[in-house]
């Protein structure tokens, strides 16, 4: 079992339903804002850069499929850096 050192809560921003249009954009933008507000978890500039790169990828998504793919990158990043994304 992973010993998580940090947490980033985005679950409250997400929906189980597929959303489109302005609602999708609002969810996407809220997730991006949450990522950009995250502290420098490891004080390693490469880790922070990777997280900002993921935020940019999410910001550029135009549909839920691409959004979910980008979120997978965020979850993988969290696993690699012991940050629980929930």
C-alpha positions as CSV (number, residue, x, y, z in Angstrom):
1,X,0.0,0.0,0.0
2,X,1.3,3.4,-0.9
3,X,2.2,5.8,1.9
4,X,0.8,9.1,0.5
5,X,2.8,12.1,1.6
6,X,0.5,14.7,0.2
7,X,-3.1,15.1,-1.0
8,X,-4.7,17.1,-3.8
9,X,-8.5,17.1,-3.7
10,X,-10.2,17.4,-7.0
11,X,-13.0,14.8,-6.6
12,X,-15.5,17.4,-5.4
13,X,-15.0,19.2,-8.8
14,X,-15.7,16.1,-10.9
15,X,-19.0,14.5,-11.9
16,X,-19.9,10.9,-12.8
17,X,-22.0,12.3,-15.6
18,X,-20.6,13.3,-19.0
19,X,-20.8,17.1,-19.3
20,X,-20.4,19.2,-22.4
21,X,-20.3,22.9,-23.4
22,X,-20.0,25.5,-20.7
23,X,-20.4,23.0,-17.9
24,X,-17.5,21.0,-19.2
25,X,-15.4,24.1,-19.5
26,X,-16.2,25.2,-15.9
27,X,-15.2,21.8,-14.5
28,X,-12.0,21.7,-16.6
29,X,-11.1,25.2,-15.6
30,X,-11.7,24.5,-11.9
31,X,-9.4,21.4,-12.0
32,X,-6.7,23.5,-13.7
33,X,-7.0,26.2,-11.1
34,X,-6.7,23.6,-8.3
35,X,-3.6,22.2,-9.9
36,X,-2.0,25.6,-10.3
37,X,-2.7,26.4,-6.7
38,X,-1.0,23.2,-5.5
39,X,2.1,23.7,-3.4
40,X,5.5,22.5,-4.5
41,X,5.1,19.1,-3.0
42,X,8.7,17.9,-3.3
43,X,10.6,21.2,-3.8
44,X,12.0,19.7,-7.0
45,X,11.6,22.0,-10.0
46,X,11.2,19.1,-12.4
47,X,8.3,17.7,-10.4
48,X,6.6,21.1,-10.3
49,X,7.3,21.6,-14.1
50,X,5.7,18.2,-14.8
51,X,2.6,19.2,-12.8
52,X,2.3,22.5,-14.6
53,X,2.7,20.7,-17.9
54,X,-0.2,18.4,-17.0
55,X,-2.3,21.5,-16.0
56,X,-1.7,22.9,-19.5
57,X,-2.6,19.6,-21.1
58,X,-5.9,19.6,-19.1
59,X,-6.6,23.3,-20.0
60,X,-6.3,22.5,-23.7
61,X,-8.8,19.6,-23.6
62,X,-12.0,20.2,-25.6
63,X,-14.0,17.2,-24.7
64,X,-14.5,14.7,-21.9
65,X,-12.5,11.9,-23.6
66,X,-9.4,14.1,-23.9
67,X,-10.1,15.5,-20.4
68,X,-10.1,12.0,-18.9
69,X,-6.9,11.1,-20.7
70,X,-5.2,14.1,-19.3
71,X,-6.6,13.3,-15.8
72,X,-4.9,9.9,-16.2
73,X,-1.6,11.7,-16.5
74,X,-2.4,13.6,-13.3
75,X,-3.2,10.4,-11.5
76,X,0.0,8.7,-12.8
77,X,2.0,11.8,-11.7
78,X,0.4,11.5,-8.2
79,X,1.4,7.9,-8.0
80,X,5.0,8.6,-9.0
81,X,5.2,11.5,-6.5
82,X,3.2,10.1,-3.5
83,X,0.5,12.7,-4.0
84,X,-3.0,11.3,-3.4
85,X,-5.3,12.7,-6.1
86,X,-8.8,12.3,-4.8
